[in-house]
Amino acid sequence: MISFSMALVFAVIIFLLVALYSGKLRAEVSFFIAVTVLIIAGVLSPSEALAGFANEQLAVIMLLLVISDIIRKTDVINLVFNQLFRGTKTVSGFVFRMVAFVAPTSAFFNNTPLVAMMMPYVYSWSKKNKISPSKLLIPLSYAAILGGCMTLVGTSTNLVVNGMAVDAGFNSLNIFDFAWVGFPMVLVGGIYLALFSDKILPSHKDAMDDFKDGWREYFVETEIEANSPIVGKSVSEAGLRNLSGNFLVEIIRKTAVITPVSPEHILRANDKLIFTGETSSIPELSKPELGLSLPKECIASELSDVVEVVVSHNSWLIGRRVKNTHFRGKYDAAIVAIHRNGAKISGKIGSVVIQAGDVLLLFAGRDFDIRATGNEFYVISKKENKKVDAKKAVMVIAGVLLSVVVSANTALSLFSCLLVVLAISFFTKTLTGSEIKRGINLNMMLIMAFGLALGKAMSNSGAAEFIANNILKVAEPFGPVAILGMVFLVTNLLASYMTNLAAVAIIFPISVGIAQSMNLPLEPFIMIVAFGGAANFITPIGYQTNLMVYGSGGYSFNDFMKIGLPLTILYIVIGTLLMSWRYGLM
């Protein structure tokens, strides 16, 4: 019989599924509401709800995020890229070498900074060889996912699942337990991507190509006449901040270029004003009270360099209208266009609500590289200024690898080792205090901690046991191998349309309950949940690196499904069989 607490947990799970799939609420807000309801109802105690924040695996994830970001800010990896891809001219050759580098690297370093660091190089190589970046960006994301599944520290999903196991009273998994499935799948996945990426993936124009080919659609130029009433006034006083369909992005004054333009900037006679916006709104620039020359096409050589960035999955910009972000003041850059799902968004830019994965085209000022040092977005078409000395970065890389080896062979925990690496990075000024603060992803921390609490609620209420028993009634005749594959499939589908952390939080207690009911080894039923949550290839929204390449590659959902579905099937079949053989379930 279903109890009140069990029914409430089911209702909360349904709420999470709807909220996360619809995107109406941010993931951390959805989890906060869910846990709050469970606390008020008495399903969770306050200490159980907050226990996740003291979880060692969660702390390890935060440390890895901060440390991995050091590598993104150095040129040392670019030197490796230049050697690795020298002489490569074809998509298959590039993809094969990319998987060979990215997969082993992402096994030990967070894959989000790794993909962010690799994307500009992929762009520059594809332009040089006249190949569309859309042939290479999905394989880049998949290579990072495949590699991350090889070790315990390779993805946050693996660490979260291990954290759930430890909280439930089970032994912690070893760092290389995942390699029994992860390494063979890197080989299989790498060969698959090298053979079929060029055949399956489309050849799209990216946002920058679209801009270069049709820049006249983005900008219009006008000039302040000598007798204009706005001469001597600020941009704001002249009413140029409140135009209905156009946005002032640049002023050309003789040989000087002023961008972005502040509201307080004083206008002078003969200033050339560059606007961006809808062509249907151009007539508003011809109002007599503005005293501007008739709008005309811009000269391409007069335009500033345009920088292309992609909004990260945890950016504070998500859900905000452009005009409410104060983007120009914060980053010394003006947004001139936004691309989503491979197409330019029409309408007034200031009214557009920014979403994760959006590609922003920016007019960047001189201080842009200095100010854009956080993880709100990743620059993909212009190389960022590198601030970290290469020798120090190599020391950090060596420190992380040594931490893995030491923690795998001694009683010293990975958390302790990484803490030492972080301390050394701080005292050698490789990282500053503000950079450490920016590197800590509070949104991800909330999701992971509340995800652990949700798993606890499923156990406390009996919901996990109830679901496990009902699954067994149907699936037990098919044997443990089939059940293991079904757990993988269900976890993967949930992760594809929600988030991987939410999926593993829901499925973990169910999977463990099945193993305990059938008196089977726990390890395969723990790890299969991690593989199902992390090996996410069929949608762009299920994994953060997929979302990063989604907008910048101009992909559709269907593009991910075409190349990702066969890889997912391969992973489910081969992964399930390998796990079953490894733990004697066959």
Sequence and secondary structure as in RCSB ss.txt:
>XXXX:A:sequence
MISFSMALVFAVIIFLLVALYSGKLRAEVSFFIAVTVLIIAGVLSPSEALAGFANEQLAVIMLLLVISDIIRKTD
VINLVFNQLFRGTKTVSGFVFRMVAFVAPTSAFFNNTPLVAMMMPYVYSWSKKNKISPSKLLIPLSYAAILGGCM
TLVGTSTNLVVNGMAVDAGFNSLNIFDFAWVGFPMVLVGGIYLALFSDKILPSHKDAMDDFKDGWREYFVETEIE
ANSPIVGKSVSEAGLRNLSGNFLVEIIRKTAVITPVSPEHILRANDKLIFTGETSSIPELSKPELGLSLPKECIA
SELSDVVEVVVSHNSWLIGRRVKNTHFRGKYDAAIVAIHRNGAKISGKIGSVVIQAGDVLLLFAGRDFDIRATGN
EFYVISKKENKKVDAKKAVMVIAGVLLSVVVSANTALSLFSCLLVVLAISFFTKTLTGSEIKRGINLNMMLIMAF
GLALGKAMSNSGAAEFIANNILKVAEPFGPVAILGMVFLVTNLLASYMTNLAAVAIIFPISVGIAQSMNLPLEPF
IMIVAFGGAANFITPIGYQTNLMVYGSGGYSFNDFMKIGLPLTILYIVIGTLLMSWRYGLM
>XXXX:A:secstr
   HHHHHHHHHHHHHHHHHHHTSS HHHHHHHHHHHHHHTTSS HHHHHGGGG HHHHHHHHHHHHHHHHHT S
HHHHHHHHHTTT  SHHHHHHHHHHHHHHHHTTS HHHHHHHHHHHHHHHHHHTT  GGGTHHHHHHHHHHHHTT
STTS HHHHHHHHHHHHTT     TTTTHHHHHHHHHHHHHHHHHHHHHHS     HHHHHHHSGGGTEEEEEB 
TT TTTTSBTTTTTTTS SSEEEEEEEETTEEE S  TT B  TT EEEEEE GGGGGGGG GGG B   B   G
GGS  EEEEEE TT TTTT BGGGTTHHHHHSEEEEEEEETTEE  S GGG B  TT EEEEEE TTHHHH  SS
SEEE SS     S HHHHHHHHHHHHHHHHHHHHSSS HHHHHHHHHHHHHHTTSS HHHHHHHS HHHHHHHHH
HHHHHHHHHHHTHHHHHHHHHHHHHGGG HHHHHHHHHHHHHHHHHHS HHHHHHHHHHHHHHHHHHTT  HHHH
HHHHHHHHH   S SSSSHHHHHHHHHTT  HHHHHHHHHHHHHHHHHHHHHHHHHHTT  
